[in-house]
């Protein structure tokens, strides 16, 4: 089942730059920082007050924008924005769906609009008031403004996917996130030459604005970062700036990769495998599974499954899932799943199959236009499907058909476990060595809070329970007076106190410390007992 992306949709509009005609004076409040002037309103009389935004929220947007700007320019090495008359980037905050009377604009978070049609130009940001507090929106839009300083005529898919990558990287990949449907071509682009808000209503690349506008393709640039380094994205934009062609997006990536002794064809194939297995280093994407285009269920007996025909456009991938039957009262037998894929003409990518239960990745062997593999299987592990990747790594060929055939061979002489074993645990905490000898015993003494003893007595009787064998060290007022052997269970002992104890008066008190020791001499917790001396009884003389 396709996973739903949990982020708000955001839109750039670098390809169209008509002036915005918001009524003069309607956004009559401003908040300024080093690089931004945010325009908003607190007027309850304009359009029933639906555009009102409080100053605290505007301050949050400005602070997030400055954080992003400083990081992108001063740490990542991107150029500063192209300044307008006052040198700052103007930001306008209002309610999109109310002002344009279009309910579909309620899901549109923001847009960056160039001030001219020049290759390098100043621009402005317009923010839907419902998203003014979202740091992802602020970070994305700021990156769009810096892109305009490099090449403002770049295709929207490249501008938006890399801006979303930058925002995620800046924010250290916050959750939640669900994988997009990867069958969308990397360079699928929205209509050009339209007003930027009209572009939002065009959905040639996906039924959701976030998908169609290119944002979900940020995961490809995340893969490039993890494969090479984060500067690879900046290098792509430097190539765009140097060549200066709106149609150069894919070629810019190809040329940058060529400089790293890699090809876009191979890298896109490896990217599809990373999506197949969830092999990303960032925890946001690690272990995620891609959307599945088609599914098949294997049976309990030998046989072939229905043929699957899977069409894939250029620089895209689709995934097929095969699932064993659910366990029931029948025996679970070992089996072999055989896969054969007929590759379309002009496509050289290698399919891979990934068994989710054992986490084993198997590349299919390719001979001519046929790819094949056989993998261990069974007739009961319905919770552990196998995923098959079908990537079209061509940069030009759309509508390529992969033909998938699968069959199962059951070995009824081998009964296997009806469920897959859980994956092994990964230890992340320090390893603590287990003790190699018996510990000191635990002691429990039978006495009052204060043990009373006659001032002229030198013998102290102890009654206690020990959890094991060992010894007890007895210290009286700082002086060791005895070392007693103990056994497991009840123990009694008489301890002779030192002679100076006689000098304690009836009002004096002393401290008795009893420390258990293991058979090897390791100490345990010390038990402390207070001792109070009482006045000796006076003997009466008889008549």
Secondary structure as the mmCIF struct_conf table of DSSP 4:
data_model
#
loop_
_struct_conf.conf_type_id
_struct_conf.id
_struct_conf.beg_label_comp_id
_struct_conf.beg_label_asym_id
_struct_conf.beg_label_seq_id
_struct_conf.end_label_comp_id
_struct_conf.end_label_asym_id
_struct_conf.end_label_seq_id
HELX_LH_PP_P HELX_LH_PP_P1 UNK A 2 UNK A 5
BEND BEND1 UNK A 7 UNK A 7
STRN STRN1 UNK A 9 UNK A 9
TURN_TY1_P TURN_TY1_P1 UNK A 14 UNK A 15
HELX_LH_PP_P HELX_LH_PP_P2 UNK A 18 UNK A 20
HELX_LH_PP_P HELX_LH_PP_P3 UNK A 22 UNK A 23
TURN_TY1_P TURN_TY1_P2 UNK A 24 UNK A 25
BEND BEND2 UNK A 26 UNK A 27
STRN STRN2 UNK A 29 UNK A 32
BEND BEND3 UNK A 34 UNK A 35
STRN STRN3 UNK A 36 UNK A 40
STRN STRN4 UNK A 41 UNK A 41
TURN_TY1_P TURN_TY1_P3 UNK A 44 UNK A 45
HELX_RH_3T_P HELX_RH_3T_P1 UNK A 46 UNK A 49
TURN_TY1_P TURN_TY1_P4 UNK A 50 UNK A 51
STRN STRN5 UNK A 52 UNK A 52
HELX_RH_AL_P HELX_RH_AL_P1 UNK A 55 UNK A 70
HELX_RH_PI_P HELX_RH_PI_P1 UNK A 71 UNK A 75
BEND BEND4 UNK A 76 UNK A 76
HELX_LH_PP_P HELX_LH_PP_P4 UNK A 78 UNK A 83
TURN_TY1_P TURN_TY1_P5 UNK A 85 UNK A 86
BEND BEND5 UNK A 87 UNK A 88
STRN STRN6 UNK A 89 UNK A 94
HELX_RH_AL_P HELX_RH_AL_P2 UNK A 96 UNK A 99
TURN_TY1_P TURN_TY1_P6 UNK A 100 UNK A 101
HELX_RH_3T_P HELX_RH_3T_P2 UNK A 103 UNK A 107
STRN STRN7 UNK A 108 UNK A 108
STRN STRN8 UNK A 110 UNK A 114
BEND BEND6 UNK A 115 UNK A 120
STRN STRN9 UNK A 123 UNK A 128
HELX_RH_3T_P HELX_RH_3T_P3 UNK A 129 UNK A 131
TURN_TY1_P TURN_TY1_P7 UNK A 132 UNK A 133
HELX_RH_AL_P HELX_RH_AL_P3 UNK A 135 UNK A 151
TURN_TY1_P TURN_TY1_P8 UNK A 152 UNK A 153
BEND BEND7 UNK A 154 UNK A 154
HELX_RH_AL_P HELX_RH_AL_P4 UNK A 156 UNK A 170
TURN_TY1_P TURN_TY1_P9 UNK A 171 UNK A 172
HELX_LH_PP_P HELX_LH_PP_P5 UNK A 174 UNK A 174
BEND BEND8 UNK A 175 UNK A 175
HELX_LH_PP_P HELX_LH_PP_P6 UNK A 176 UNK A 176
TURN_TY1_P TURN_TY1_P10 UNK A 182 UNK A 183
BEND BEND9 UNK A 184 UNK A 184
TURN_TY1_P TURN_TY1_P11 UNK A 186 UNK A 187
BEND BEND10 UNK A 192 UNK A 194
HELX_RH_AL_P HELX_RH_AL_P5 UNK A 196 UNK A 199
TURN_TY1_P TURN_TY1_P12 UNK A 200 UNK A 201
TURN_TY1_P TURN_TY1_P13 UNK A 204 UNK A 205
BEND BEND11 UNK A 207 UNK A 208
HELX_RH_AL_P HELX_RH_AL_P6 UNK A 209 UNK A 212
TURN_TY1_P TURN_TY1_P14 UNK A 213 UNK A 214
HELX_RH_3T_P HELX_RH_3T_P4 UNK A 215 UNK A 217
HELX_RH_AL_P HELX_RH_AL_P7 UNK A 218 UNK A 227
BEND BEND12 UNK A 228 UNK A 228
TURN_TY1_P TURN_TY1_P15 UNK A 230 UNK A 230
HELX_RH_AL_P HELX_RH_AL_P8 UNK A 231 UNK A 243
TURN_TY1_P TURN_TY1_P16 UNK A 246 UNK A 247
HELX_RH_AL_P HELX_RH_AL_P9 UNK A 249 UNK A 258
TURN_TY1_P TURN_TY1_P17 UNK A 259 UNK A 261
HELX_RH_AL_P HELX_RH_AL_P10 UNK A 264 UNK A 277
TURN_TY1_P TURN_TY1_P18 UNK A 278 UNK A 278
BEND BEND13 UNK A 281 UNK A 282
TURN_TY1_P TURN_TY1_P19 UNK A 283 UNK A 287
HELX_LH_PP_P HELX_LH_PP_P7 UNK A 290 UNK A 292
BEND BEND14 UNK A 293 UNK A 293
STRN STRN10 UNK A 294 UNK A 297
BEND BEND15 UNK A 300 UNK A 302
STRN STRN11 UNK A 303 UNK A 304
HELX_LH_PP_P HELX_LH_PP_P8 UNK A 305 UNK A 307
STRN STRN12 UNK A 308 UNK A 312
TURN_TY1_P TURN_TY1_P20 UNK A 314 UNK A 315
STRN STRN13 UNK A 316 UNK A 323
HELX_LH_PP_P HELX_LH_PP_P9 UNK A 324 UNK A 325
STRN STRN14 UNK A 326 UNK A 326
HELX_LH_PP_P HELX_LH_PP_P10 UNK A 327 UNK A 327
BEND BEND16 UNK A 329 UNK A 330
HELX_LH_PP_P HELX_LH_PP_P11 UNK A 331 UNK A 332
STRN STRN15 UNK A 333 UNK A 342
HELX_LH_PP_P HELX_LH_PP_P12 UNK A 343 UNK A 344
TURN_TY1_P TURN_TY1_P21 UNK A 345 UNK A 346
HELX_LH_PP_P HELX_LH_PP_P13 UNK A 349 UNK A 351
STRN STRN16 UNK A 352 UNK A 355
TURN_TY1_P TURN_TY1_P22 UNK A 356 UNK A 359
STRN STRN17 UNK A 360 UNK A 363
HELX_LH_PP_P HELX_LH_PP_P14 UNK A 364 UNK A 364
STRN STRN18 UNK A 365 UNK A 367
TURN_TY1_P TURN_TY1_P23 UNK A 368 UNK A 369
STRN STRN19 UNK A 370 UNK A 378
BEND BEND17 UNK A 379 UNK A 380
STRN STRN20 UNK A 381 UNK A 381
TURN_TY1_P TURN_TY1_P24 UNK A 382 UNK A 383
BEND BEND18 UNK A 384 UNK A 384
STRN STRN21 UNK A 386 UNK A 392
BEND BEND19 UNK A 395 UNK A 396
BEND BEND20 UNK A 399 UNK A 399
STRN STRN22 UNK A 400 UNK A 415
BEND BEND21 UNK A 418 UNK A 419
HELX_LH_PP_P HELX_LH_PP_P15 UNK A 420 UNK A 425
BEND BEND22 UNK A 429 UNK A 429
HELX_LH_PP_P HELX_LH_PP_P16 UNK A 430 UNK A 431
HELX_LH_PP_P HELX_LH_PP_P17 UNK A 433 UNK A 435
BEND BEND23 UNK A 436 UNK A 437
HELX_LH_PP_P HELX_LH_PP_P18 UNK A 438 UNK A 442
STRN STRN23 UNK A 443 UNK A 445
BEND BEND24 UNK A 449 UNK A 449
STRN STRN24 UNK A 450 UNK A 454
TURN_TY1_P TURN_TY1_P25 UNK A 455 UNK A 456
STRN STRN25 UNK A 459 UNK A 466
BEND BEND25 UNK A 467 UNK A 469
STRN STRN26 UNK A 470 UNK A 476
TURN_TY1_P TURN_TY1_P26 UNK A 477 UNK A 478
STRN STRN27 UNK A 479 UNK A 486
BEND BEND26 UNK A 488 UNK A 488
STRN STRN28 UNK A 489 UNK A 496
HELX_LH_PP_P HELX_LH_PP_P19 UNK A 497 UNK A 498
HELX_RH_3T_P HELX_RH_3T_P5 UNK A 499 UNK A 503
TURN_TY1_P TURN_TY1_P27 UNK A 506 UNK A 507
STRN STRN29 UNK A 509 UNK A 517
TURN_TY1_P TURN_TY1_P28 UNK A 519 UNK A 520
STRN STRN30 UNK A 523 UNK A 534
HELX_LH_PP_P HELX_LH_PP_P20 UNK A 535 UNK A 542
#
